[in-house]
């Protein structure tokens, strides 16, 4: 009989010893095979994470630097790009307000009496200096205050006819006493915004005019008309004060007939299309333009296009060299029937 004094090995330990010795599991598989696959998967995910992180970083740089580049381009285009000013502009002239428009003050010279011219001169000076309120010293008898109120309204309209470049004037109020007139200007925005808006107007008008510079006069007229029809919505009333002027017509996407007519006048001058602003009535107070073609006058109302806003509509071009002018009544000045043209009517 043989006696074994050694401890019998546990089967599990024997299997583990085998794995330690050979690196293989009981079924013969190598444990490193699974580990290699597992490690490859970990490496793939880690690389994907790094790529994703890198792409996010690159994208953030693109957005930041792209935004900076766009801001630089926008600032240059809107505020710093060179523009061509009218050669007739004389900054020392009484009629000069800014580089947006050259005013010959035709209506001032043609339709105002001496008293009205005095009011006009003082008023325009205050507008050029962007003064909120002024007092005009003159003697006014009590029984003539109503007549002076009418004169003030007439002068206001003449200023609007002569100076569409005063884009920041929205309205006014007045009071009359025996010793003179107080006029209070209502501006569209704060003073510090006005130089910015002026620069934008100058450069946009310049860009638009250069785009159409090689067209004939009739083609220029049509191009301006269609631009307003495609880009500006005509509104009768608005709480946005700038929509009554050039700035609203060019940048806000909507404007009154007043703003549309001012912007049209400035564009026409830049393009060499002879024209004037017209103030009158079309059911209610209304503004339009009168162009001169072959020494005849034609009514041009781009607010019609801005009302329709559909070039395919039969009524879209009804404001371009208007056929039925009987619906329009003019304030301040008159045009005789024999001065109206019929050659280019729509």
Secondary structure, DSSP 8 states (H G I E B T S, - for coil): -----S----HHHHHHHHHHHHSB-TTS-BHHHHHHHHHHHHHHHHHHHHHHHHHHHHHHHHHHHHHHHHHHHHHIIIIIS-----TT--TTSTT---TT-----HHHHHH--HHHHHHHHHHHHHHHTT-SEEEEE----GGGHHHHHHHHHHHHHHHHHH-TT-TTEEEEEEEEETTEEEEEEEESS-HHHHHHHHHHHHHHHHHHHHHTTTS-HHHHHHHHHHHHHHH-EE-S--S-GGGGSHHIIIIISEE-HHHHHHHHHHHHHHHT--EEEEEEESSSEEEEEEEEETTEEEEE-HHHHHHH--TTSTTGGGGBS-S-GGG-EESS----GGGB--SS--
